Amino acid sequence: MMDLTSTPRLAPGCRLHPTQDVLLVPEGTLNLTGPTRDILARLDGQQSVTAIIADLLREYTDADANEVQGDVLRLLERMEERGIVRV
């Protein structure tokens, strides 16, 4: 279960395309929209979700902190359910 103290990483076989907004997964590709790429790019298995959110808030200075927190947690939970993100 993903929470603010989790240290997520991309699952083996999953990686961001170096020049396009897609995630390469064993089954093919997933198109990434909005800040999804920025979130997934921070998944190194060392940073907590809280640290990732703080980093995003430094980049997106006009964003609402509560909204960013909810969006990040929902995205990571969905990706974890699909086997794309691991804790």
N, C-alpha and C positions, 0 to 999 in steps of 0.2 A: 504494500500500500504506500502510495506516494504521499509524503508530507513535507513540511518546511525544513526538516532536518535531513531528509534523504539526500544522497549524493548520486544523482542519476548519471548514466552514460548510455551511449548508443550500444545496442546489442551487436554481437559479432556479425559481420556480413552487412552491416548498415553503415552508410557514410554519406556525407553531403557531397554533391557534385561540386567540383572546384569553381565552375563558372556559371552554372545555371541554378535556378531556385527549385531544385529537386533533391529528394533524398533517394539514394540508391539502396534498395533492399533486395534480398535474395529473390523475391517474386517479381521484381521489376523496378518501377520508380513511383514515387509519390510527389505530386506537384505541391510546392510549398507556397502559401499565401501570407500576406501581412508580415508580422514579425516572427513567424514560425522559424525561419532559417536562423534568425538572430538568437532565438532561444536554444534551438538544437545545437548550434555551433558552440555553445557554452557548456555542453554536457561532456565533462572530462572525467567523471567519476571521482573527482576530488572536491569540487565546489558543492556546497549545499544548495538546495532550492532557494533558501533565503539569500545566499550570496549571489546567485544568478539573478534573482529579482532586483537586488540592490544595484547590480551592474547594469541591468536594463533600465532602471530608473535614472541612472546617471546619463545614459545615452538618450533616453526619451524623457526629457525634462518636463514636458507638459503633461505627461501621463499621470493618471490617478493611481496612487500606490495600491489601493484596495482592488481596483479593477485589474491592474497588472498581476497582482498576486493570484486572483481568481482565475484569470486567463491562463497563466503559466501552469498552475496546478491542474486545471482541466485538460490542457494539452498534454501534459506529461502523463496524466492518468490514462487518457485515451491511447497514447503511444505505448504505455506499459501494457495495457490490455491486449494490444495488437502484437506484442513481442518485439517492438522496435526499440523501446527504452527499458533499461534494467536498473535496478537499485543495488 
